[in-house]
Amino acid sequence: MNSFQSANARITWTPTEHHGKNVKKLKKVIEDKYLVKLGGYRDLHEWSIENICEFWAENWDFLGVISSRRFDKVVDLNIPMNEFPKWFKGAELNYAENLLKYRDDRIALIVDGEETETKTYTFAQMYEETRLYAAAFRKFGLKKGDIVVCHLSNRKEAVFATQAIISIGAIWTASLPMLGAQTVLKRFEQLNAKVLISEDGYRLEGRDVNVLPKLAEIVEGLPSLEKVLIVASKPESHSKDITGIRNSCFFEEFLKMGIEDDGSVPPMKFEQVSCSHPITIHYTSGTTGPPKGIVHGSSVLLPLANNFLLNCDTDRESRWISTMPSKSMAFTQKSHFCHQCYKFRPLEVWCKESNKEEKGD
């Protein structure tokens, strides 16, 4: 769009007086506590830069972070960035516990796809699904620090599995099933993953894509895998032969491990970890060499929640539509913080079959 087109473009949205309500609330908290006068967002931004520790301490309280131990210090500003200063040192918390704070009957998730009926999950149902996933992973032997690699399209299982894995203190990482096997291995072979979650296939632009041949190649390149879980994309997928894929079973069968003999599911346990404890790994594009892992610790909770609450003005009446692939940081943001984790938890519309095919590196 050139300058003429921009100047004459039709206005599609104009903020109302109500817009920016969360920024105004935080600004008022800071003004009252620190006896300052902040004219607007720009002033708040300047104050946050000049008072880094105070700003993020106020965010911790304003966002209502759930923790078993509060931080001793926000960050040591005398430590240069290239030495990776620790944020919120001394704090003990669980990222997933914050995501699953609300457990009521309001709708949390709407799942839709090309050939599937629309399905909804309430916050209570989402918690119960995650509890079952976590119980199965624990029964299998997944523990704090273990790595689970995800090779799934944009689907509900990725949301529930991510929350369950992080609740245990394990580490989640993902790559798209649309990528070639060798491209996936460039990312996953850097790790010592214990579990891989994939699917037998997915829908792309009106056609079915079979993932199993590629999955078999990926599994052979990851000798550390103790279990390969395959999500059935359709009911008839369970009839497919997966015996050629080492240590594999369908995810539905695996989840039965989380159910006790009396039919109950064990209570959810959220492992308390430090803010520097890794929870997820993302990757660079691989265009300038092998893809490089980017590790996010539990403290990523604060900037992500801050972004949705303040910059996006999110509240419990908000609705989001997510088309993000499961490998991206945007997936972590949209798939979890669009279920909002604190006082303001909106509804998300989850489009399962929205991924676009990507080329391998």
C-alpha positions in Angstrom: 0.0 0.0 0.0 1.5 3.4 -1.0 1.1 6.6 0.9 -1.9 7.8 -1.3 -3.7 4.5 -0.7 -2.9 4.6 3.0 -4.2 8.2 3.4 -7.5 7.3 1.6 -8.0 3.9 3.0 -11.3 3.1 4.7 -11.2 3.1 8.4 -12.0 -0.5 9.6 -11.8 0.1 13.4 -11.7 3.0 15.8 -10.9 2.4 19.5 -13.6 3.3 21.9 -13.2 5.0 25.3 -13.4 1.5 26.8 -10.5 0.2 24.8 -7.2 0.0 26.7 -9.0 -0.6 30.0 -6.3 -2.9 31.4 -3.5 -0.5 30.6 -5.5 2.2 32.4 -5.9 -0.1 35.5 -2.2 -0.9 35.7 -1.3 2.8 35.1 -3.5 3.8 38.0 -1.9 1.1 40.3 1.6 2.5 39.5 0.5 6.2 39.8 -1.0 5.5 43.3 1.9 3.4 44.6 4.9 5.4 43.2 3.3 8.8 43.4 3.9 9.6 39.7 1.6 11.1 37.0 1.6 9.1 33.7 -0.2 10.9 30.9 -0.9 7.8 28.7 0.6 4.7 27.2 3.8 6.4 26.0 4.4 7.7 29.6 3.8 4.2 31.0 6.2 2.7 28.4 8.9 5.2 29.4 8.3 4.5 33.1 8.7 0.8 32.4 12.1 1.3 30.8 13.4 3.6 33.5 12.0 1.3 36.3 12.4 -2.2 35.0 12.3 -4.1 38.3 9.4 -2.1 39.6 7.4 -2.4 36.4 7.7 -6.2 36.2 7.1 -6.6 40.0 3.9 -4.7 39.5 3.0 -6.9 36.5 3.5 -10.1 38.6 0.9 -8.9 41.0 -1.4 -7.3 38.4 -1.5 -10.5 36.4 -2.2 -12.6 39.4 0.7 -15.1 38.9 0.2 -18.3 40.8 3.4 -19.4 42.5 4.4 -21.5 45.5 7.2 -19.1 46.3 7.5 -15.4 45.4 10.7 -14.1 43.7 13.5 -12.5 45.8 14.5 -10.2 43.0 13.1 -9.3 39.6 16.5 -9.1 37.8 20.1 -8.0 38.5 20.5 -5.1 36.1 24.3 -5.1 36.7 24.6 -8.4 34.8 24.9 -7.8 31.0 22.4 -9.4 28.7 25.0 -11.6 27.0 25.5 -13.3 30.4 21.8 -14.1 30.7 20.7 -12.7 34.0 18.1 -14.7 35.8 14.6 -13.2 36.0 12.4 -13.5 39.1 15.2 -15.4 41.0 13.9 -17.5 43.9 10.4 -17.9 42.5 8.8 -21.3 42.2 5.8 -21.8 39.9 4.4 -23.9 37.1 3.5 -22.3 33.8 0.6 -24.8 33.1 -0.9 -24.2 36.5 -1.3 -20.6 35.6 -2.9 -21.5 32.2 -5.4 -23.8 33.9 -6.5 -21.5 36.7 -10.1 -21.3 35.5 -12.2 -24.4 35.7 -15.8 -23.2 35.1 -18.4 -24.0 32.5 -17.7 -21.1 30.2 -16.6 -22.2 26.7 -12.8 -22.1 26.4 -12.2 -23.8 23.0 -14.0 -24.2 19.8 -12.5 -26.8 17.5 -13.4 -26.8 13.8 -12.0 -28.5 10.6 -12.7 -29.2 7.0 -14.5 -32.5 7.5 -15.2 -32.5 11.3 -18.2 -31.4 13.3 -17.6 -28.3 15.5 -16.7 -29.3 19.1 -16.5 -27.1 22.1 -14.6 -27.5 25.4 -15.4 -25.6 28.6 -12.6 -24.5 30.9 -13.6 -27.4 33.2 -13.4 -29.9 30.3 -10.1 -28.5 29.2 -8.7 -29.0 32.7 -10.0 -32.6 32.8 -8.6 -33.4 29.4 -5.2 -32.0 30.5 -5.4 -34.0 33.8 -5.9 -37.2 31.8 -3.0 -36.5 29.5 -0.7 -35.7 32.4 -1.7 -38.8 34.3 -0.9 -41.0 31.3 2.4 -39.3 30.8 3.3 -39.7 34.4 2.3 -43.4 34.4 4.5 -43.9 31.4 7.4 -42.4 33.4 7.7 -38.9 32.0 9.4 -36.6 34.5 10.8 -33.2 35.1 13.5 -32.3 32.5 12.4 -35.0 29.9 11.8 -33.8 26.4 8.7 -34.5 24.3 8.7 -33.6 20.6 5.5 -32.8 18.9 4.9 -33.5 15.2 1.3 -32.4 14.9 -0.9 -30.1 12.9 -3.0 -27.4 14.5 -5.3 -29.6 16.6 -6.7 -29.9 20.1 -4.4 -32.7 21.1 -1.4 -30.4 20.8 -3.0 -27.9 23.2 -3.9 -30.5 25.9 -0.5 -32.3 25.5 1.5 -29.1 25.8 -0.2 -28.1 29.0 0.1 -31.7 30.4 3.8 -31.9 29.6 4.7 -28.6 31.1 2.6 -29.4 34.2 5.1 -32.3 34.9 8.1 -30.0 34.4 9.0 -31.7 31.1 10.0 -29.7 28.0 7.8 -29.4 24.9 9.1 -28.7 21.3 7.4 -29.0 17.9 7.9 -29.2 14.2 5.3 -29.2 11.5 4.2 -32.5 9.9 4.2 -30.6 6.6 8.0 -30.4 6.7 10.2 -33.1 5.2 11.7 -35.8 7.4 15.2 -34.6 7.1 14.1 -31.0 7.9 12.3 -32.3 11.1 15.4 -34.3 12.1 17.6 -31.2 11.8 15.6 -29.9 14.7 14.8 -33.0 16.8 18.2 -34.8 16.5 19.7 -32.0 18.6 17.7 -33.2 21.5 17.5 -36.4 23.5 13.8 -36.7 23.3 11.9 -39.4 25.2 8.5 -39.2 23.5 7.3 -38.2 20.1 3.6 -37.2 19.4 2.5 -37.3 15.8 -0.5 -38.2 13.7 -1.4 -40.6 10.9 -2.4 -37.8 8.5 -4.0 -34.4 8.1 -6.2 -32.5 5.7 -4.7 -29.9 3.4 -6.7 -27.9 0.8 -9.3 -30.6 0.5 -7.0 -33.6 0.3 -5.8 -36.2 2.8 -2.0 -36.3 3.4 -0.5 -39.6 4.8 2.2 -38.8 7.4 3.1 -42.4 8.4 5.9 -43.1 5.8 7.6 -39.8 6.8 7.0 -40.5 10.5 8.8 -43.9 10.2 11.9 -42.2 8.8 11.9 -39.6 11.6 11.6 -42.2 14.3 14.5 -44.2 12.9 16.6 -41.0 13.1 15.8 -40.5 16.8 17.2 -43.5 18.7 16.4 -42.0 22.2 12.6 -42.3 21.7 11.0 -44.7 24.1 7.4 -44.0 22.9 5.8 -42.8 19.7 2.2 -41.7 20.1 0.1 -41.4 16.9 -3.1 -39.3 16.9 -5.8 -40.8 14.7 -7.0 -38.1 12.3 -10.2 -40.1 11.6 -12.0 -42.9 13.4 -11.0 -45.4 10.6 -7.3 -44.5 11.2 -7.1 -47.1 14.0 -7.2 -49.8 11.3 -3.9 -48.6 9.8 -0.8 -50.8 10.3 1.7 -48.9 12.5 3.8 -51.9 13.5 6.6 -50.7 11.3 7.1 -47.6 13.5 9.2 -48.4 16.5 7.6 -48.2 20.0 4.4 -46.8 18.6 0.8 -46.9 19.6 -2.3 -44.8 18.9 -2.7 -41.9 21.3 -6.2 -43.0 22.4 -4.8 -46.3 23.7 -1.9 -44.5 25.5 -4.4 -42.2 27.3 -6.0 -45.2 28.9 -2.9 -45.5 31.1 -4.0 -42.4 32.9 -7.2 -44.1 34.2 -7.1 -46.1 37.4 -8.7 -49.5 37.8 -11.7 -47.8 39.5 -12.2 -45.5 36.5 -10.8 -42.4 38.3 -8.0 -40.1 37.1 -5.3 -39.1 39.6 -5.3 -35.5 40.8 -3.4 -33.0 38.8 0.1 -32.2 40.2 1.9 -29.1 39.1 5.7 -29.5 39.5 7.1 -26.3 40.9 10.1 -25.0 39.0 12.3 -21.9 38.8 11.6 -19.2 36.3 14.7 -20.2 34.4 13.5 -23.8 34.1 13.0 -24.6 30.3 9.4 -25.3 29.2 9.6 -25.1 25.5 12.1 -25.0 22.6 11.5 -23.2 19.3 13.8 -23.0 16.3 15.3 -20.6 13.9 14.5 -21.0 10.2 17.7 -22.9 9.3 18.4 -20.7 6.3 21.9 -19.8 7.6 22.9 -23.2 8.8 21.3 -25.9 11.1 18.2 -24.6 12.9 19.2 -23.3 16.3 17.1 -24.0 19.4 15.6 -21.1 21.2 14.8 -22.1 24.8 12.0 -20.4 26.8 11.9 -20.7 30.6 8.9 -20.4 32.8 9.4 -16.7 33.1 8.1 -16.3 29.5 4.7 -16.4 31.3 5.1 -12.7 32.3 5.7 -11.1 28.9 3.2 -13.3 27.1 0.5 -12.5 29.7 1.5 -8.9 29.6 1.1 -8.8 25.8 -2.4 -10.3 25.8 -3.7 -8.4 28.8 -2.2 -5.0 28.1 -1.4 -4.8 24.4 -4.3 -6.9 23.2 -6.7 -5.7 25.9 -7.9 -9.2 26.5 -10.6 -10.1 29.0 -13.0 -13.0 29.5 -15.4 -11.8 26.9 -12.7 -11.8 24.2 -12.7 -14.3 21.3 -9.7 -15.3 19.3 -9.3 -17.3 16.1 -6.0 -19.2 15.9 -4.5 -20.4 12.6 -1.0 -20.8 14.0 1.0 -24.0 13.3 2.1 -26.0 16.3 5.8 -25.3 15.8 5.6 -21.5 16.2 5.9 -19.3 19.3 2.6 -17.8 18.1 1.1 -21.2 18.8 2.3 -21.1 22.3 0.8 -17.7 22.7 -2.5 -18.2 20.9 -3.2 -21.7 22.0 -2.6 -21.1 25.6 -2.9 -17.4 26.4 -6.0 -17.2 24.3 -7.4 -19.5 27.0 -6.1 -16.7 29.2 -4.5 -17.8 32.3 -5.3 -15.2 35.0 -8.2 -13.0 35.7 -9.2 -12.5 32.1 -9.7 -15.7 30.2 -11.3 -15.4 26.7 -12.7 -17.9 24.3 -10.7 -19.2 21.4 -11.8 -20.5 18.1 -9.4 -23.3 17.2 -9.1 -24.0 13.4 -7.6 -27.5 13.2 -7.0 -27.7 9.5 -5.7 -24.2 8.9 -2.0 -25.0 8.4 -0.3 -24.1 5.1 2.2 -26.6 3.6 5.8 -25.5 4.2 8.8 -26.4 2.2 11.7 -28.2 3.8 15.0 -26.3 4.4 
